[in-house]
Amino acid sequence: MIKKRNTSIGVIFSLIIVLILPLALSFKNRTALLSALNSVISYDNVDLNVSTKIPILMYHYVRDVDRNIDPMGWRLSISPYYFEEQMKYLKENGYTTINLKDIEDGKVPKKAVVLTFDDGLEDFFTNALPILQKYGFTASNAVITDMIGNTGHMTMDQLRACSVYGIELISHSKGHFSMSNLNKDRLGLEISDAKDFLKNNFGVDPVSFVFPSGKYNKLVIKTLKENGYKIALTTNEGEADLSDDDMLILPRVRVDNRRAFLGFKKVLEEIAARK
């Protein structure tokens, strides 16, 4: 999926010399040749600033919740205070936020991160977006099209404002049903209708899909492909490896109040240490 720039003919020729010609030389001459070639090979036309591993962070609510009153809601949320601490950490440590479309286009710089927000929730607009704007960050918001304008969800105008700012609108299905429980016809409508809605109302043609509740099977994957999707996100925990993982079942790193700031920092440090 990562698309690298074409290597110049000169570089290819030089690499052939490095790999083949030294085999015919003595060790002493081979060492001298490799040393000389090192000084003339140019990488000007090679994109070396491309990463194949990237953390895709999964958020839901950005709000304050009393853990004792609503323990489930607390686990699905991150407080605005901790969310800002996380964004500040990303900024101060040289991370670049990109959209999922950037992955499809091969635009994945080193220290890239994708911020995904599930469900098209209103507190993304009221609480998360101002913080993202403060730090110059973008994000990908997974919209349930039938829930637009419902209590707790963004309105059409709020979603348009997000799109204008540069937030990527992606599909989270039409009605947020478990995809693996639907028959072929219903599944097709859930996937295609949501895509058409986003295209017709916001002028975007989403290449990315988020599985409701993380549920999928072979038929779901097949239907996504038939509808032109290139990337799909699960709730499976882990860093995405773009050179090895199936792009239609990419894992994510869940972020909520349980990780707060220190847990968030720790997981990103662990990911960075593996690279």
C-alpha positions in Angstrom: 0.0 0.0 0.0 2.9 2.4 0.7 3.8 3.9 -2.7 7.5 4.8 -3.0 9.0 7.1 -5.6 10.7 5.7 -8.6 14.4 5.2 -8.2 16.6 6.9 -10.8 18.3 4.9 -13.5 21.6 5.9 -12.1 20.8 4.6 -8.6 19.6 1.3 -10.0 22.8 0.9 -12.1 24.9 1.7 -9.1 23.1 -0.8 -7.0 23.6 -3.5 -9.6 27.3 -2.8 -9.6 27.4 -3.0 -5.8 25.6 -6.3 -5.7 27.2 -8.1 -8.7 30.6 -6.8 -9.6 32.2 -7.2 -6.2 31.6 -11.0 -6.5 34.2 -11.2 -9.2 36.9 -9.3 -7.2 39.3 -10.3 -4.5 38.4 -9.3 -1.0 41.0 -6.4 -1.0 39.7 -5.0 -4.4 36.1 -5.6 -3.4 36.5 -3.5 -0.2 38.1 -0.6 -2.2 35.3 -0.7 -4.8 32.5 -0.6 -2.3 34.2 2.3 -0.5 34.5 4.3 -3.7 30.9 3.6 -4.8 29.6 4.7 -1.4 30.7 8.3 -2.2 29.0 8.5 -5.6 25.6 6.8 -5.1 22.9 9.5 -4.9 19.6 9.0 -3.1 18.2 12.3 -4.2 15.3 10.6 -6.0 14.6 8.0 -3.4 12.0 8.7 -0.7 13.7 7.5 2.5 11.3 9.4 4.8 8.5 6.9 4.6 7.2 4.7 7.4 5.4 1.4 7.1 4.4 1.1 10.8 2.0 3.6 12.3 -0.2 3.9 15.4 -3.8 4.4 14.6 -5.4 5.7 17.7 -9.0 4.9 18.5 -11.1 7.5 20.5 -14.8 7.6 21.2 -16.1 10.4 23.6 -14.0 13.4 24.6 -15.9 14.4 27.7 -15.8 14.4 31.5 -17.6 11.4 33.0 -18.1 10.3 36.7 -16.6 6.8 36.9 -18.8 5.8 39.8 -22.1 6.9 38.1 -21.3 5.7 34.5 -18.4 3.2 34.5 -19.0 2.1 30.9 -19.2 5.7 29.7 -16.0 6.4 31.6 -14.2 3.6 29.7 -15.4 4.9 26.4 -14.3 8.4 27.1 -11.2 10.5 27.5 -11.4 13.7 29.5 -10.7 16.9 27.6 -7.9 17.6 30.1 -6.1 14.4 29.3 -6.8 14.7 25.6 -5.1 18.0 25.5 -2.1 16.6 27.4 -1.9 13.8 24.8 -2.0 16.3 21.9 0.6 18.4 23.5 2.9 15.3 23.9 2.5 14.5 20.2 3.3 18.1 19.2 6.3 18.3 21.5 7.7 15.0 20.4 7.6 15.7 16.6 4.6 13.6 15.6 2.7 14.4 12.4 -1.1 13.6 12.3 -2.3 12.3 8.9 -5.6 11.0 7.6 -6.4 7.5 6.4 -6.5 8.8 2.8 -2.9 9.8 3.2 -2.1 6.1 3.9 -3.9 5.1 0.7 -1.9 7.8 -1.1 1.4 6.6 0.4 2.0 9.8 2.3 3.2 8.4 5.6 6.1 10.3 7.1 8.2 9.1 10.0 6.5 9.6 13.4 3.1 9.8 11.7 0.0 9.0 13.7 -3.7 8.7 12.8 -6.3 10.0 15.2 -9.6 8.2 14.7 -12.9 9.1 16.5 -15.8 6.6 16.2 -19.5 7.4 15.9 -19.5 11.1 14.8 -20.2 12.3 18.3 -21.0 15.9 19.1 -18.3 16.3 21.8 -15.8 15.8 19.0 -16.9 19.1 17.6 -17.3 20.9 21.0 -14.4 19.5 22.9 -11.8 17.7 20.6 -11.8 20.0 17.5 -10.7 23.2 19.3 -7.8 21.3 20.8 -6.9 19.8 17.5 -7.0 23.3 15.9 -4.8 24.6 18.7 -2.1 22.1 17.9 -2.6 22.2 14.1 -3.7 18.5 14.0 -6.1 16.7 11.8 -8.2 13.5 12.5 -10.5 11.0 10.9 -14.0 10.9 12.1 -16.1 7.7 11.5 -19.7 8.8 10.9 -22.9 6.7 11.4 -25.0 8.3 8.7 -28.4 7.4 10.2 -27.4 9.0 13.6 -26.5 12.4 12.2 -28.4 15.1 14.1 -29.5 12.7 16.8 -28.9 13.5 20.5 -25.2 13.3 21.2 -24.2 13.2 17.5 -23.0 15.9 15.2 -25.4 17.7 13.0 -24.9 18.2 9.2 -23.6 21.7 9.7 -21.1 20.6 12.4 -19.9 17.8 10.1 -19.5 20.3 7.2 -17.5 22.6 9.5 -15.3 19.6 10.4 -14.7 18.8 6.7 -13.9 22.5 5.9 -11.3 22.5 8.7 -9.6 19.3 7.2 -11.1 16.6 9.3 -11.5 13.4 7.2 -15.1 12.0 7.2 -15.1 8.2 6.9 -17.8 5.6 7.1 -19.0 3.8 10.2 -21.9 2.3 8.3 -25.5 3.5 8.0 -27.0 2.2 11.2 -24.2 0.8 13.3 -25.4 -2.8 13.2 -23.0 -5.7 13.8 -21.8 -6.4 10.2 -21.2 -10.1 10.8 -24.8 -10.7 11.6 -26.3 -9.2 8.4 -27.3 -11.0 5.3 -25.8 -10.0 1.9 -28.5 -7.6 0.8 -28.7 -5.7 4.2 -25.0 -5.6 4.4 -24.7 -4.1 1.0 -27.1 -1.3 1.9 -25.4 -0.6 5.2 -22.1 -0.1 3.4 -23.1 1.4 0.1 -25.8 3.8 1.4 -23.4 5.3 4.0 -20.8 5.8 1.3 -23.3 7.5 -1.0 -24.6 9.7 1.7 -21.1 11.0 2.6 -20.4 11.6 -1.1 -23.6 13.3 -1.9 -23.8 15.5 1.2 -20.2 16.4 2.0 -18.4 15.9 -1.4 -16.1 13.2 0.0 -15.6 9.7 -1.4 -14.4 7.8 1.6 -11.9 5.0 1.1 -11.9 4.0 4.7 -14.5 2.2 6.9 -14.7 1.4 10.6 -16.4 -1.8 11.6 -19.2 -1.2 14.1 -18.2 -2.9 17.4 -15.2 -4.3 15.5 -17.3 -7.1 14.0 -16.5 -8.5 10.5 -16.3 -11.6 8.4 -15.3 -12.7 4.9 -18.6 -11.4 3.4 -18.1 -8.0 5.0 -14.6 -7.7 3.6 -15.8 -8.8 0.2 -18.6 -6.2 0.2 -16.2 -3.4 1.3 -14.0 -4.3 -1.7 -17.0 -4.2 -4.1 -17.8 -0.7 -2.8 -14.4 0.7 -3.4 -13.0 0.7 0.2 -9.3 0.4 0.5 -8.9 0.6 4.3 -10.9 -0.8 7.2 -10.3 -0.5 10.9 -11.0 -3.0 13.6 -11.0 -2.8 17.4 -8.1 -5.2 17.5 -5.3 -3.8 19.7 -2.0 -3.0 18.1 0.2 -0.9 15.8 -0.6 -1.0 12.0 2.1 -2.5 9.8 1.3 -1.2 6.3 3.8 -3.5 4.7 2.5 -6.7 6.2 -1.1 -6.2 7.6 -4.2 -6.7 5.5 -5.4 -3.1 4.9 -9.0 -4.1 5.4 -8.5 -5.4 8.9 -6.0 -2.9 10.4 -5.6 -2.8 14.2 -5.8 0.3 16.4 -4.6 1.5 19.7 -7.5 2.2 22.0 -7.3 5.5 24.0 -9.6 6.2 26.9 -9.5 7.3 30.6 -7.8 4.0 31.5 -4.7 5.1 29.7 -5.1 8.8 30.6 -1.8 10.5 29.9 0.9 8.2 31.4 -0.5 5.1 29.7 -0.8 7.0 26.4 2.8 8.1 26.7 4.0 4.6 27.6 2.4 2.9 24.7 3.7 5.4 22.2 7.2 5.1 23.6 7.0 1.3 23.3 5.9 1.6 19.7 8.7 4.1 18.9 11.3 1.8 20.6 10.3 -1.1 18.3 11.0 0.9 15.1 
